[in-house]
Amino acid sequence: MFDVLRHRTYRNLFFAQVVALVGAGLATVGLSLLAYDLAGADAAVVLGTALAIKMIAYVLVAPIAGAYANRVPRRALLVALDGARLAVVLALPWVTQVWQIYMLIFLLQSSSAAFTPLFQATLPEVLPDEADYTRALTLSRLAYDLESLLSPALAAMLLLVLSYHGLFVGTALGFAGSALLVVSVVLPPRRRVTEPRGIGRKLTEGLRLYLATPRLRGLLALTLAAAAGSALVIVNTVVIVREGLARAESAVALALMAYGAGSMALALLLPRLLARYRDRALMLAAAAVMTVLLTVLAMAWPQMAPTGQWWLMLTGWALLGMAYAALATPGGRLLRRSASAEQLPALFAAQFSLSHLCWLLAYPLVGWLGSALGTVAALWGMAALALTGTALAWRLWPVEEDSPP
């Protein structure tokens, strides 16, 4: 799998992705603590709204950016977008009002929404061999999981000697490193587009194909189940730890690290599991586990003292991370299996937009439940959302639409 890193251009782009992800992970922890500093017990509402704004930017900006990506110099645009993200995070330590968080988050995520499809569209040209490209996709998944593990750990160490504002400086360094690594490579010449097509036509093509394919309708439902667990962790962790359990800022990072560790552990096992089990069986099992875990947490939480709740949280978060990895990682296989090479870009764009709609629902919902009704209500609400996604996937994705391992 790591043989693909022998390609210098891809290697530099991959490490550009890694350092940017680590920086973004530091920003996630810093943003949680900033929201708590400004809003206190209402921090979950602020975070839920901020993450909903992120999803809106992804849903609206990414397809447009993807449609125009072939019309501008790629390397220059990637570097410019890293520069824009750097500027935004350097402004975050000076925020004093909640509305300023919302504005900066929209600018930051709009830049990321433009960066991501351009970066993804570049990789197949850098790695024309299909086997190399497949390895690159696997490494990208591991990079996301590794970021979930390392960023909270790094944040916990930094918080021992710095205030949370220092995390935003670390984020800026990550984006600066990404820009320098992109500058260091020469990208393949751009292919001429002989028949440019409008954005609407591209989006319609991908959406029609996606929604007409049973396994992909099932994938969308499973994404809803995945969003239920991940949204609970991302939005409510800071309030549960700081307000409910009265623990230090570093404990927030430790809880997020437990989630990342679970995700990473399962991601490393997935190649073997996918060689033995069908995608549908494995993903439906993971969705069922996600639902059961959330239900067990909701039932056990009010029965425990704060110390017991802390250890229950660490264990539950790690298991939720494992379930999430089993749900999220195989999705690319389903997309590749469902379209021709010419249709894949439109299909990936549709998946990007539709999947983020699931988080657009989950983020504000879990934030409002946690703030208005408490942790137990948030757990029950996400358990219901995960159950809905699991049941829909079982119904929409027939067994005969699955492929053997």
Phi, psi and omega in degrees: 000323183276357178299332183295340179288354174290340176285113187300315183298313179295320181303315180293322178293322179297314180290333172298319177296318183296311183292327176292322179294318178298317177299317179296325177295320175298321180296326179297314178294315180298321179294322177300316181287326175296317179298319179294322179297323183273327189242350179061234183295342178271012182300326180297323178294317179298314180295317179300318179292317179299318180287330174295320176298320176302314181294322178299316178299317180296315183293320186272319189275320186303313180298322180292315179298319178297324181291328183261002185299330183279359186256000181227156177300123189294311184298316180297320181291319178300316180294318179298320180291322173298320178297321178295319179294320178301314181298321181294314183292331176291339177277340185299322179298343182265004182290136177233353182230149181297321182297332177292324174301313183299317181296313182292324178297319179297318179295317180297312184285333173296320176296318178294323180294329175281325182293316189298307180295327178294317178297315182294323180290339181282326187300317179299332178281326176290325181238080183293336178288129185297322180295318178296319181295322177297317177298323179296321177297320178296317179296324179297318178298316179295326178296318177297318180292320179296322176299318179298331180274312188279322184299312177298323178296315178296320178298319180298319179292318180294325181290346175288336184236349182230161168283169182295340177298331178295336178296327179291329174295319176299322177298316179299320178296324177297315179292325177295318177297320178300314180298318180295321179292323177294319179300331186283355184247158173249119183274152179301152178302142181287138175285140179287137178267111185278330181229080179299140181240153181288160180299316182301318180294319179297313181296319181295320180299312182294317181295318179298314180295317182299308186286344177273352184257115185304317182295331179280329171297322175295321178299319179297319178295321178293328176297325176297318177296319178296320180296327181299312181289315183291323179295320177303313183293312187290319187276317192261350184303314185297321180287319179299314184288311187280317185270311185283319184257352177056044179257169186288169179301322182297335178293331175299313179296322180295320179295317178294327178294323178299318178297314180296323179297318178297317180297317181295317181299316181289324179300323179291333179274342188300318180306319178291319180295319181289339175283343183252328187239150176292151182301316184298312181298316182293317184287322176294323177297318179296320178295320177296319178297318178302315181296314181295318180300314180297322179293316179297317178299318180296323181283323186276332188305309184288350182271355189245154172284165182307320179297316177296322178297322179298312180289326174297320180296312180301315179294313181297319180296320179298317179291324175297322177298321178295315179297320180297316180299320179292334178276321190274322190292316184288355185302322179298326177298319180294321179295314180297328183282348191252005184204161173283170180300325181290332183272345187300316180303316179294324181291318177295323177297319178295318178298319180299313182290312184293321181294324180287342172296328178296317178289330177297330174281315189287319186300303181292328181296312182290328176294317180292317180299315181296321182283317186277324189239348176105174185299317183297319178296321178297319178295314179296320180298316180288329174297318178295321179293318178295319178298319178299313179297319180296314180296318179296318180297318179299324182280321188275337184250092182292154182302322183291347177275354180278163178239149181294154179292000000 
